[in-house]
Structure formats: structure tokens, C-alpha cells
Amino acid sequence: MSDGLLPPEIEELAKRVVEANSAIGRKVTVAESCTGGLVAAALTEVPGSSSVLDRGFVTYSNESKMECLDVSLEIIETFGAVSIACAWAMAKGALERSNADIAVAISGVAGPAGGTDLKPVGTVVFARVVRGEEGEPEGELKRFEPASRAEIRREATICALELLLP
């Protein structure tokens, strides 16, 4: 049993992320929606994380995605907040508004309500943008089912942390 704030598997993964990024001198930023700051919280549980985590953005509402990360209304209206296009725009915005070398964004439907036929509860999208790397955005859609709200948020946190590993 861990004495930490978060489950041991998340704390262990966060420690790996901090150590690996610290070893290569890389700073990270996160843009979180459905995880509500859990990725940043996991990173800051690790002593020495200040050498790696530049900042985190919790942009839960569509308005905050637009205001804080410059996600366009057109992307939200066309694809929705839970889309790879939106997650990529979130990651890009976080990178532009930080001193980080890599940004990961997470947006999803944690439930128990809010799902649709196209995007049921448990649908979570991720995107990663690396400073200086051009080309197609990295994005991924995952479906965590059947799962509780807590399980979906926990699994999304793990996936986001894995995306921060070099």
C-alpha cells in the first residue's frame, strides 16, 4: 500500500516520466480536460518534478479550451471537444503557451452521463506535440469500457503519462 495521494502504479509511472525527462533535460506541459489535473498531480508527487513539469492547463469547459489554449470554435463545433482535432489543438496551444519541449493533451467522456452513440462514455482522446517536430499530429482515441468514472480517469492518466516518456 502506498502512502501517496494516487494509486501506486500511477506514482511509479510518474516517477519514471520525471526521471527519464530529467535525464535528457526535457520539460513537459499537459493540457487536461476529463482528467482534471490528475496528470499534473501525479507528476508533482515526484520529488524533483519541478525540473521537468513546466506547467499544466486544466481546461474543462469549451470556453477555457478556446481562451487558454486557443482552440478554435470551428474545431469544437465541427469535431467536438472529444476529438483528436481538439486534443491536438489543446496540445499545440499548451506548447505555445509554455517553455516545455513536449505537450500532451487529454479530453474525454468520463461519465456516467454525457456520452453519445458516436462518443460513448469511456471515449478519451490524446494528442502529443513535440517542439520543433513538424508533420502530422500524433493523436489517439481510446475507449475504456465498461468502466466507472474513476476507472476511466485513472486509465486516461496512465495513457497520458506514457505519452510523456521519451
PyMOL commands that set and color helices and strands:
alter all, ss='L'
color gray80, all
select helices_A, chain A and resi 8-23+38-44+49-51+62-69+73-79+84-96+149-163
alter helices_A, ss='H'
color red, helices_A
select strands_A, chain A and resi 28-32+53-58+102-108+123-130+138-143
alter strands_A, ss='S'
color yellow, strands_A
deselect
rebuild
show_as cartoon
